[in-house]
Amino acid sequence: MSRPVTIVTGGSRGIGAATCTRLAADGHDVVVGYVSDSAAAERTATTVRGAGARCVTVRVDTSDEDDVERLFDTAADRLGSVTGLVNNAGVTGPLGRLADASTADLRRVVEVNLLGTLLCSRRAARSMAAWGSGAIVNVSSAAATLGSPGEYVHYAATKAAVDALTTGLAKELGPDGIRVNAVAPGVIDTEIHAAMGDPGRPERVASSVPLRRAGQAGEIAAAIAWLMSPEASYTTGAVLRVSGGR
Ligand code: NAP
């Protein structure tokens, strides 16, 4: 049987990199998407190939339609028909109140987290419907239901939209044999917190998490890998919260 071919956007670092590694161990060939850190993408690719999987890295800004089309074309040319997509690329902008946020930051967060997920999902829907099966996992956030006041309500709003997209697209694509699910992580120890201006955030919030710690990227990758796998064959439209109880 042929191996699944799965695209992971934002596969160079953090949750995406852990997901690439985990999917390779589970028997997927993997496309590692990245937007700027080519060295990190190559490190992930080396790990993926070390697990015996085929792997290509592709530079893609998921908010750019041409980039997204090139991502899927390259994946199909190099690895064959794309059977899986993990919509993981995401940004928060700086931490703070909405009143203090710049229009440019708001626009960027909406374009990457929502438009990017829509563009990738649309192309996956077109390709997978022709193929007759497929699996999509969207990386949402516990912020979608917490709202994240004082931190990033705009980011939370985009992730709530991703949850709505998951619900609707699962219903739309179910008859085509395509499953669509989401994972909603809590606070996970990655570089995203430094990028938003608060590198100590995972340690700081640990006491407010029922399990009393931040999560690790591998713990999110495990949930994503399960949703991608045949073991989740009757699961679609689900938003799986992996947040230590938060
Ligand atoms: P991260 O460590 O900051 O990594 C972000 C990844 O996204 C990198 O691979 C980056 O590529 C890529 N990326 C950023 N902008 C992009 C764009 N416009 N187009 C394509 N790729 C882009 O983040 P993370 O913590 O792993 O987060 C991954 C996902 O989990 C995001 O959707 C985030 O919202 C979600 N999440 C994270 C947490 C958390 O606490 N960490 C909690 C809930 C949800 P480069 O390496 O090239 O920069």
py3Dmol code that shows the C-alpha trace and the ligand (Angstrom):
import py3Dmol

protein = """\
ATOM      1  CA  MET A   1       0.000   0.000   0.000  1.00  0.00           C
ATOM      2  CA  SER A   2       1.289   3.510  -0.786  1.00  0.00           C
ATOM      3  CA  ARG A   3       2.347   5.737   2.107  1.00  0.00           C
ATOM      4  CA  PRO A   4       0.234   8.751   3.063  1.00  0.00           C
ATOM      5  CA  VAL A   5       1.634  12.092   1.856  1.00  0.00           C
ATOM      6  CA  THR A   6       0.978  14.848   4.382  1.00  0.00           C
ATOM      7  CA  ILE A   7       1.651  18.586   4.228  1.00  0.00           C
ATOM      8  CA  VAL A   8       2.378  20.322   7.536  1.00  0.00           C
ATOM      9  CA  THR A   9       2.335  24.117   7.326  1.00  0.00           C
ATOM     10  CA  GLY A  10       4.687  25.749   9.817  1.00  0.00           C
ATOM     11  CA  GLY A  11       6.524  22.428  10.023  1.00  0.00           C
ATOM     12  CA  SER A  12       9.899  24.007  10.696  1.00  0.00           C
ATOM     13  CA  ARG A  13       9.495  24.710  14.409  1.00  0.00           C
ATOM     14  CA  GLY A  14       7.400  24.052  17.516  1.00  0.00           C
ATOM     15  CA  ILE A  15       4.196  22.015  17.239  1.00  0.00           C
ATOM     16  CA  GLY A  16       4.585  21.687  13.461  1.00  0.00           C
ATOM     17  CA  ALA A  17       8.099  20.243  13.705  1.00  0.00           C
ATOM     18  CA  ALA A  18       7.000  17.754  16.377  1.00  0.00           C
ATOM     19  CA  THR A  19       4.077  16.792  14.138  1.00  0.00           C
ATOM     20  CA  CYS A  20       6.349  16.165  11.138  1.00  0.00           C
ATOM     21  CA  THR A  21       8.564  13.922  13.276  1.00  0.00           C
ATOM     22  CA  ARG A  22       5.611  12.023  14.705  1.00  0.00           C
ATOM     23  CA  LEU A  23       3.909  11.559  11.314  1.00  0.00           C
ATOM     24  CA  ALA A  24       7.151  10.222   9.821  1.00  0.00           C
ATOM     25  CA  ALA A  25       7.350   7.665  12.636  1.00  0.00           C
ATOM     26  CA  ASP A  26       3.743   6.727  11.830  1.00  0.00           C
ATOM     27  CA  GLY A  27       4.618   6.025   8.179  1.00  0.00           C
ATOM     28  CA  HIS A  28       3.781   9.301   6.411  1.00  0.00           C
ATOM     29  CA  ASP A  29       5.898  10.992   3.783  1.00  0.00           C
ATOM     30  CA  VAL A  30       6.012  14.640   4.811  1.00  0.00           C
ATOM     31  CA  VAL A  31       6.090  18.109   3.258  1.00  0.00           C
ATOM     32  CA  VAL A  32       7.608  20.585   5.723  1.00  0.00           C
ATOM     33  CA  GLY A  33       6.259  24.094   5.117  1.00  0.00           C
ATOM     34  CA  TYR A  34       8.131  27.091   6.498  1.00  0.00           C
ATOM     35  CA  VAL A  35       7.996  30.831   5.855  1.00  0.00           C
ATOM     36  CA  SER A  36      11.453  32.140   6.773  1.00  0.00           C
ATOM     37  CA  ASP A  37      13.539  29.775   8.911  1.00  0.00           C
ATOM     38  CA  SER A  38      15.002  27.467   6.260  1.00  0.00           C
ATOM     39  CA  ALA A  39      17.636  26.122   8.677  1.00  0.00           C
ATOM     40  CA  ALA A  40      14.914  24.967  11.099  1.00  0.00           C
ATOM     41  CA  ALA A  41      12.996  23.407   8.192  1.00  0.00           C
ATOM     42  CA  GLU A  42      16.107  21.487   7.131  1.00  0.00           C
ATOM     43  CA  ARG A  43      16.644  20.260  10.714  1.00  0.00           C
ATOM     44  CA  THR A  44      13.076  18.934  10.772  1.00  0.00           C
ATOM     45  CA  ALA A  45      13.562  17.341   7.345  1.00  0.00           C
ATOM     46  CA  THR A  46      16.726  15.580   8.522  1.00  0.00           C
ATOM     47  CA  THR A  47      14.817  14.081  11.468  1.00  0.00           C
ATOM     48  CA  VAL A  48      11.933  13.037   9.204  1.00  0.00           C
ATOM     49  CA  ARG A  49      14.275  11.356   6.702  1.00  0.00           C
ATOM     50  CA  GLY A  50      16.058   9.672   9.626  1.00  0.00           C
ATOM     51  CA  ALA A  51      12.754   7.950  10.398  1.00  0.00           C
ATOM     52  CA  GLY A  52      12.755   6.487   6.874  1.00  0.00           C
ATOM     53  CA  ALA A  53      10.218   8.897   5.351  1.00  0.00           C
ATOM     54  CA  ARG A  54      10.511  10.879   2.155  1.00  0.00           C
ATOM     55  CA  CYS A  55      10.500  14.617   2.818  1.00  0.00           C
ATOM     56  CA  VAL A  56      10.618  17.939   0.989  1.00  0.00           C
ATOM     57  CA  THR A  57      10.767  21.435   2.454  1.00  0.00           C
ATOM     58  CA  VAL A  58       8.790  24.216   0.764  1.00  0.00           C
ATOM     59  CA  ARG A  59       8.870  27.942   1.567  1.00  0.00           C
ATOM     60  CA  VAL A  60       5.254  29.094   1.740  1.00  0.00           C
ATOM     61  CA  ASP A  61       3.466  32.062   3.240  1.00  0.00           C
ATOM     62  CA  THR A  62       0.090  30.435   3.788  1.00  0.00           C
ATOM     63  CA  SER A  63      -1.692  33.788   3.437  1.00  0.00           C
ATOM     64  CA  ASP A  64      -0.477  34.017  -0.189  1.00  0.00           C
ATOM     65  CA  GLU A  65      -2.607  32.161  -2.750  1.00  0.00           C
ATOM     66  CA  ASP A  66       0.226  31.641  -5.245  1.00  0.00           C
ATOM     67  CA  ASP A  67       2.490  30.266  -2.514  1.00  0.00           C
ATOM     68  CA  VAL A  68      -0.221  27.827  -1.427  1.00  0.00           C
ATOM     69  CA  GLU A  69      -0.789  26.611  -4.988  1.00  0.00           C
ATOM     70  CA  ARG A  70       2.979  26.113  -5.406  1.00  0.00           C
ATOM     71  CA  LEU A  71       3.122  24.218  -2.092  1.00  0.00           C
ATOM     72  CA  PHE A  72       0.545  21.659  -3.230  1.00  0.00           C
ATOM     73  CA  ASP A  73       1.968  21.438  -6.775  1.00  0.00           C
ATOM     74  CA  THR A  74       5.465  20.790  -5.411  1.00  0.00           C
ATOM     75  CA  ALA A  75       4.154  18.196  -2.977  1.00  0.00           C
ATOM     76  CA  ALA A  76       2.346  16.307  -5.751  1.00  0.00           C
ATOM     77  CA  ASP A  77       5.327  16.531  -8.139  1.00  0.00           C
ATOM     78  CA  ARG A  78       7.887  15.352  -5.582  1.00  0.00           C
ATOM     79  CA  LEU A  79       5.951  12.915  -3.369  1.00  0.00           C
ATOM     80  CA  GLY A  80       2.698  12.043  -5.198  1.00  0.00           C
ATOM     81  CA  SER A  81      -0.964  12.684  -4.409  1.00  0.00           C
ATOM     82  CA  VAL A  82      -1.445  14.637  -1.201  1.00  0.00           C
ATOM     83  CA  THR A  83      -3.593  12.649   1.249  1.00  0.00           C
ATOM     84  CA  GLY A  84      -3.211  14.781   4.377  1.00  0.00           C
ATOM     85  CA  LEU A  85      -2.962  18.414   5.479  1.00  0.00           C
ATOM     86  CA  VAL A  86      -2.108  19.817   8.892  1.00  0.00           C
ATOM     87  CA  ASN A  87      -3.030  23.526   8.989  1.00  0.00           C
ATOM     88  CA  ASN A  88      -0.570  24.458  11.717  1.00  0.00           C
ATOM     89  CA  ALA A  89       1.021  27.768  10.653  1.00  0.00           C
ATOM     90  CA  GLY A  90      -0.079  30.534  13.004  1.00  0.00           C
ATOM     91  CA  VAL A  91       0.917  33.851  14.561  1.00  0.00           C
ATOM     92  CA  THR A  92      -0.341  35.938  17.499  1.00  0.00           C
ATOM     93  CA  GLY A  93       1.206  39.383  17.120  1.00  0.00           C
ATOM     94  CA  PRO A  94       2.357  41.144  20.304  1.00  0.00           C
ATOM     95  CA  LEU A  95       0.540  40.445  23.582  1.00  0.00           C
ATOM     96  CA  GLY A  96      -1.768  43.212  24.766  1.00  0.00           C
ATOM     97  CA  ARG A  97      -5.241  44.732  24.812  1.00  0.00           C
ATOM     98  CA  LEU A  98      -7.175  45.152  21.558  1.00  0.00           C
ATOM     99  CA  ALA A  99      -7.245  48.920  22.138  1.00  0.00           C
ATOM    100  CA  ASP A 100      -3.455  48.977  21.797  1.00  0.00           C
ATOM    101  CA  ALA A 101      -3.132  46.660  18.771  1.00  0.00           C
ATOM    102  CA  SER A 102      -2.039  48.029  15.387  1.00  0.00           C
ATOM    103  CA  THR A 103      -4.142  47.492  12.270  1.00  0.00           C
ATOM    104  CA  ALA A 104      -1.157  45.816  10.605  1.00  0.00           C
ATOM    105  CA  ASP A 105      -0.897  43.242  13.418  1.00  0.00           C
ATOM    106  CA  LEU A 106      -4.657  42.558  13.349  1.00  0.00           C
ATOM    107  CA  ARG A 107      -4.568  42.118   9.587  1.00  0.00           C
ATOM    108  CA  ARG A 108      -1.573  39.774   9.732  1.00  0.00           C
ATOM    109  CA  VAL A 109      -3.112  37.524  12.384  1.00  0.00           C
ATOM    110  CA  VAL A 110      -6.375  37.241  10.428  1.00  0.00           C
ATOM    111  CA  GLU A 111      -4.556  36.651   7.143  1.00  0.00           C
ATOM    112  CA  VAL A 112      -2.223  33.923   8.426  1.00  0.00           C
ATOM    113  CA  ASN A 113      -4.516  32.141  10.894  1.00  0.00           C
ATOM    114  CA  LEU A 114      -7.816  32.356   8.998  1.00  0.00           C
ATOM    115  CA  LEU A 115      -7.223  33.190   5.330  1.00  0.00           C
ATOM    116  CA  GLY A 116      -4.148  30.916   5.258  1.00  0.00           C
ATOM    117  CA  THR A 117      -6.127  28.016   6.713  1.00  0.00           C
ATOM    118  CA  LEU A 118      -8.928  28.656   4.195  1.00  0.00           C
ATOM    119  CA  LEU A 119      -6.574  28.801   1.199  1.00  0.00           C
ATOM    120  CA  CYS A 120      -4.802  25.578   2.180  1.00  0.00           C
ATOM    121  CA  SER A 121      -8.081  23.822   2.992  1.00  0.00           C
ATOM    122  CA  ARG A 122      -9.623  24.894  -0.318  1.00  0.00           C
ATOM    123  CA  ARG A 123      -6.743  23.496  -2.323  1.00  0.00           C
ATOM    124  CA  ALA A 124      -6.724  20.303  -0.228  1.00  0.00           C
ATOM    125  CA  ALA A 125     -10.483  19.911  -0.786  1.00  0.00           C
ATOM    126  CA  ARG A 126      -9.998  20.193  -4.551  1.00  0.00           C
ATOM    127  CA  SER A 127      -7.084  17.740  -4.653  1.00  0.00           C
ATOM    128  CA  MET A 128      -8.457  15.212  -2.175  1.00  0.00           C
ATOM    129  CA  ALA A 129     -11.965  15.140  -3.677  1.00  0.00           C
ATOM    130  CA  ALA A 130     -10.386  14.081  -6.987  1.00  0.00           C
ATOM    131  CA  TRP A 131      -8.427  11.405  -5.090  1.00  0.00           C
ATOM    132  CA  GLY A 132     -11.504  10.229  -3.118  1.00  0.00           C
ATOM    133  CA  SER A 133     -10.143  10.385   0.436  1.00  0.00           C
ATOM    134  CA  GLY A 134      -8.095  12.498   2.781  1.00  0.00           C
ATOM    135  CA  ALA A 135      -7.676  13.962   6.246  1.00  0.00           C
ATOM    136  CA  ILE A 136      -7.271  17.560   7.378  1.00  0.00           C
ATOM    137  CA  VAL A 137      -6.358  18.639  10.903  1.00  0.00           C
ATOM    138  CA  ASN A 138      -6.551  22.314  11.853  1.00  0.00           C
ATOM    139  CA  VAL A 139      -4.479  23.590  14.756  1.00  0.00           C
ATOM    140  CA  SER A 140      -6.875  25.800  16.697  1.00  0.00           C
ATOM    141  CA  SER A 141      -6.340  26.980  20.290  1.00  0.00           C
ATOM    142  CA  ALA A 142      -7.990  26.824  23.695  1.00  0.00           C
ATOM    143  CA  ALA A 143      -8.055  30.619  23.236  1.00  0.00           C
ATOM    144  CA  ALA A 144     -11.045  30.111  20.901  1.00  0.00           C
ATOM    145  CA  THR A 145     -13.261  29.455  23.917  1.00  0.00           C
ATOM    146  CA  LEU A 146     -11.288  31.330  26.620  1.00  0.00           C
ATOM    147  CA  GLY A 147     -11.309  34.569  24.598  1.00  0.00           C
ATOM    148  CA  SER A 148      -7.862  35.615  25.925  1.00  0.00           C
ATOM    149  CA  PRO A 149      -8.760  39.065  27.320  1.00  0.00           C
ATOM    150  CA  GLY A 150      -5.786  41.380  27.748  1.00  0.00           C
ATOM    151  CA  GLU A 151      -3.578  39.079  25.690  1.00  0.00           C
ATOM    152  CA  TYR A 152      -4.896  38.633  22.141  1.00  0.00           C
ATOM    153  CA  VAL A 153      -8.641  38.612  21.607  1.00  0.00           C
ATOM    154  CA  HIS A 154      -8.050  39.003  17.853  1.00  0.00           C
ATOM    155  CA  TYR A 155      -6.021  35.773  17.814  1.00  0.00           C
ATOM    156  CA  ALA A 156      -8.728  34.008  19.846  1.00  0.00           C
ATOM    157  CA  ALA A 157     -11.317  35.204  17.325  1.00  0.00           C
ATOM    158  CA  THR A 158      -9.370  33.720  14.408  1.00  0.00           C
ATOM    159  CA  LYS A 159      -9.115  30.384  16.216  1.00  0.00           C
ATOM    160  CA  ALA A 160     -12.880  30.393  16.921  1.00  0.00           C
ATOM    161  CA  ALA A 161     -13.304  30.889  13.182  1.00  0.00           C
ATOM    162  CA  VAL A 162     -11.040  27.898  12.584  1.00  0.00           C
ATOM    163  CA  ASP A 163     -13.339  25.825  14.810  1.00  0.00           C
ATOM    164  CA  ALA A 164     -16.361  26.953  12.756  1.00  0.00           C
ATOM    165  CA  LEU A 165     -14.488  26.098   9.568  1.00  0.00           C
ATOM    166  CA  THR A 166     -13.756  22.644  10.982  1.00  0.00           C
ATOM    167  CA  THR A 167     -17.448  22.025  11.716  1.00  0.00           C
ATOM    168  CA  GLY A 168     -18.677  23.209   8.332  1.00  0.00           C
ATOM    169  CA  LEU A 169     -15.982  21.725   6.156  1.00  0.00           C
ATOM    170  CA  ALA A 170     -16.309  18.334   7.858  1.00  0.00           C
ATOM    171  CA  LYS A 171     -19.998  18.288   6.828  1.00  0.00           C
ATOM    172  CA  GLU A 172     -19.203  19.555   3.328  1.00  0.00           C
ATOM    173  CA  LEU A 173     -16.418  17.055   2.627  1.00  0.00           C
ATOM    174  CA  GLY A 174     -17.665  13.997   4.507  1.00  0.00           C
ATOM    175  CA  PRO A 175     -19.472  12.633   1.419  1.00  0.00           C
ATOM    176  CA  ASP A 176     -16.168  12.926  -0.497  1.00  0.00           C
ATOM    177  CA  GLY A 177     -14.420  10.691   2.042  1.00  0.00           C
ATOM    178  CA  ILE A 178     -12.455  13.565   3.561  1.00  0.00           C
ATOM    179  CA  ARG A 179     -12.313  13.961   7.344  1.00  0.00           C
ATOM    180  CA  VAL A 180     -11.752  17.407   8.910  1.00  0.00           C
ATOM    181  CA  ASN A 181     -10.884  17.827  12.578  1.00  0.00           C
ATOM    182  CA  ALA A 182      -9.094  20.280  14.857  1.00  0.00           C
ATOM    183  CA  VAL A 183      -6.815  20.143  17.867  1.00  0.00           C
ATOM    184  CA  ALA A 184      -7.103  23.008  20.377  1.00  0.00           C
ATOM    185  CA  PRO A 185      -3.872  23.223  22.388  1.00  0.00           C
ATOM    186  CA  GLY A 186      -3.522  25.039  25.680  1.00  0.00           C
ATOM    187  CA  VAL A 187      -0.225  26.733  26.550  1.00  0.00           C
ATOM    188  CA  ILE A 188       2.551  24.761  24.882  1.00  0.00           C
ATOM    189  CA  ASP A 189       6.263  25.337  25.376  1.00  0.00           C
ATOM    190  CA  THR A 190       7.379  26.694  21.976  1.00  0.00           C
ATOM    191  CA  GLU A 191       9.030  29.841  20.613  1.00  0.00           C
ATOM    192  CA  ILE A 192       5.628  31.453  19.890  1.00  0.00           C
ATOM    193  CA  HIS A 193       5.629  33.022  23.377  1.00  0.00           C
ATOM    194  CA  ALA A 194       8.970  34.768  22.832  1.00  0.00           C
ATOM    195  CA  ALA A 195       7.660  35.992  19.475  1.00  0.00           C
ATOM    196  CA  MET A 196       4.669  37.602  21.232  1.00  0.00           C
ATOM    197  CA  GLY A 197       7.024  39.284  23.725  1.00  0.00           C
ATOM    198  CA  ASP A 198       6.671  36.948  26.744  1.00  0.00           C
ATOM    199  CA  PRO A 199       9.217  34.088  26.664  1.00  0.00           C
ATOM    200  CA  GLY A 200       8.432  33.149  30.289  1.00  0.00           C
ATOM    201  CA  ARG A 201       4.688  32.677  29.635  1.00  0.00           C
ATOM    202  CA  PRO A 202       4.623  28.831  29.718  1.00  0.00           C
ATOM    203  CA  GLU A 203       6.224  28.784  33.197  1.00  0.00           C
ATOM    204  CA  ARG A 204       4.159  31.715  34.416  1.00  0.00           C
ATOM    205  CA  VAL A 205       0.754  30.235  33.534  1.00  0.00           C
ATOM    206  CA  ALA A 206       1.581  26.730  34.768  1.00  0.00           C
ATOM    207  CA  SER A 207      -0.077  27.270  38.163  1.00  0.00           C
ATOM    208  CA  SER A 208      -3.394  28.172  36.466  1.00  0.00           C
ATOM    209  CA  VAL A 209      -3.441  24.916  34.481  1.00  0.00           C
ATOM    210  CA  PRO A 210      -5.203  22.019  36.258  1.00  0.00           C
ATOM    211  CA  LEU A 211      -2.314  19.691  35.345  1.00  0.00           C
ATOM    212  CA  ARG A 212       0.045  22.384  36.729  1.00  0.00           C
ATOM    213  CA  ARG A 213       2.367  22.644  33.742  1.00  0.00           C
ATOM    214  CA  ALA A 214       2.604  23.828  30.162  1.00  0.00           C
ATOM    215  CA  GLY A 215       2.316  21.161  27.479  1.00  0.00           C
ATOM    216  CA  GLN A 216       5.039  19.891  25.185  1.00  0.00           C
ATOM    217  CA  ALA A 217       4.844  20.043  21.396  1.00  0.00           C
ATOM    218  CA  GLY A 218       4.987  16.246  21.195  1.00  0.00           C
ATOM    219  CA  GLU A 219       1.781  15.994  23.234  1.00  0.00           C
ATOM    220  CA  ILE A 220      -0.056  18.026  20.575  1.00  0.00           C
ATOM    221  CA  ALA A 221       1.615  16.091  17.767  1.00  0.00           C
ATOM    222  CA  ALA A 222       0.277  12.846  19.264  1.00  0.00           C
ATOM    223  CA  ALA A 223      -3.304  14.150  19.109  1.00  0.00           C
ATOM    224  CA  ILE A 224      -2.841  15.421  15.549  1.00  0.00           C
ATOM    225  CA  ALA A 225      -1.324  12.093  14.474  1.00  0.00           C
ATOM    226  CA  TRP A 226      -4.273  10.181  15.930  1.00  0.00           C
ATOM    227  CA  LEU A 227      -6.784  12.370  14.066  1.00  0.00           C
ATOM    228  CA  MET A 228      -4.788  11.829  10.854  1.00  0.00           C
ATOM    229  CA  SER A 229      -4.698   8.057  11.346  1.00  0.00           C
ATOM    230  CA  PRO A 230      -7.135   5.300  10.297  1.00  0.00           C
ATOM    231  CA  GLU A 231      -7.838   4.806  14.015  1.00  0.00           C
ATOM    232  CA  ALA A 232      -9.878   8.028  13.781  1.00  0.00           C
ATOM    233  CA  SER A 233     -11.778   6.753  10.727  1.00  0.00           C
ATOM    234  CA  TYR A 234     -15.212   7.694  12.154  1.00  0.00           C
ATOM    235  CA  THR A 235     -14.085  11.003  13.663  1.00  0.00           C
ATOM    236  CA  THR A 236     -14.842  14.164  11.720  1.00  0.00           C
ATOM    237  CA  GLY A 237     -15.908  17.651  12.755  1.00  0.00           C
ATOM    238  CA  ALA A 238     -14.302  17.207  16.172  1.00  0.00           C
ATOM    239  CA  VAL A 239     -12.335  19.849  18.060  1.00  0.00           C
ATOM    240  CA  LEU A 240     -10.058  17.927  20.420  1.00  0.00           C
ATOM    241  CA  ARG A 241      -8.919  20.086  23.340  1.00  0.00           C
ATOM    242  CA  VAL A 242      -5.414  19.217  24.546  1.00  0.00           C
ATOM    243  CA  SER A 243      -4.829  21.812  27.233  1.00  0.00           C
ATOM    244  CA  GLY A 244      -4.043  20.189  30.553  1.00  0.00           C
ATOM    245  CA  GLY A 245      -7.641  20.891  31.588  1.00  0.00           C
ATOM    246  CA  ARG A 246      -7.510  24.646  30.972  1.00  0.00           C
TER     247      ARG A 246
END
"""
ligand_1 = """\
48
NAP
P 6.027 28.628 16.561
O 6.948 27.801 17.395
O 6.109 30.116 16.626
O 6.145 28.144 15.044
C 5.358 28.786 14.076
C 5.503 28.052 12.769
O 4.635 28.675 11.822
C 6.905 28.155 12.201
O 7.178 26.941 11.551
C 6.800 29.305 11.212
O 7.745 29.213 10.133
C 5.392 29.103 10.702
N 4.758 30.298 10.147
C 4.562 31.498 10.739
N 3.931 32.347 9.896
C 3.725 31.664 8.744
C 3.147 31.990 7.499
N 2.634 33.217 7.236
N 3.099 31.042 6.539
C 3.601 29.821 6.781
N 4.190 29.439 7.925
C 4.241 30.365 8.906
O 4.492 28.288 16.909
P 3.808 27.037 17.655
O 3.685 27.391 19.091
O 4.427 25.773 17.255
O 2.330 27.171 17.057
C 1.866 26.346 16.012
C 0.352 26.458 15.949
O -0.188 26.101 17.224
C -0.165 27.864 15.651
O -1.288 27.793 14.811
C -0.557 28.397 17.026
O -1.545 29.383 16.937
C -1.072 27.111 17.658
N -1.093 27.141 19.122
C 0.053 27.271 19.837
C 0.002 27.288 21.222
C 1.226 27.434 22.071
O 1.095 27.698 23.294
N 2.439 27.253 21.538
C -1.243 27.196 21.872
C -2.396 27.082 21.112
C -2.315 27.051 19.730
P 9.292 29.746 10.275
O 9.995 28.727 11.139
O 9.804 29.762 8.885
O 9.215 31.084 10.936
"""
view = py3Dmol.view(width=600, height=400)
view.addModel(protein, "pdb")
view.setStyle({"model": 0}, {"cartoon": {"style": "trace"}})
view.addModel(ligand_1, "xyz")
view.setStyle({"model": 1}, {"stick": {}})
view.zoomTo()
view.show()
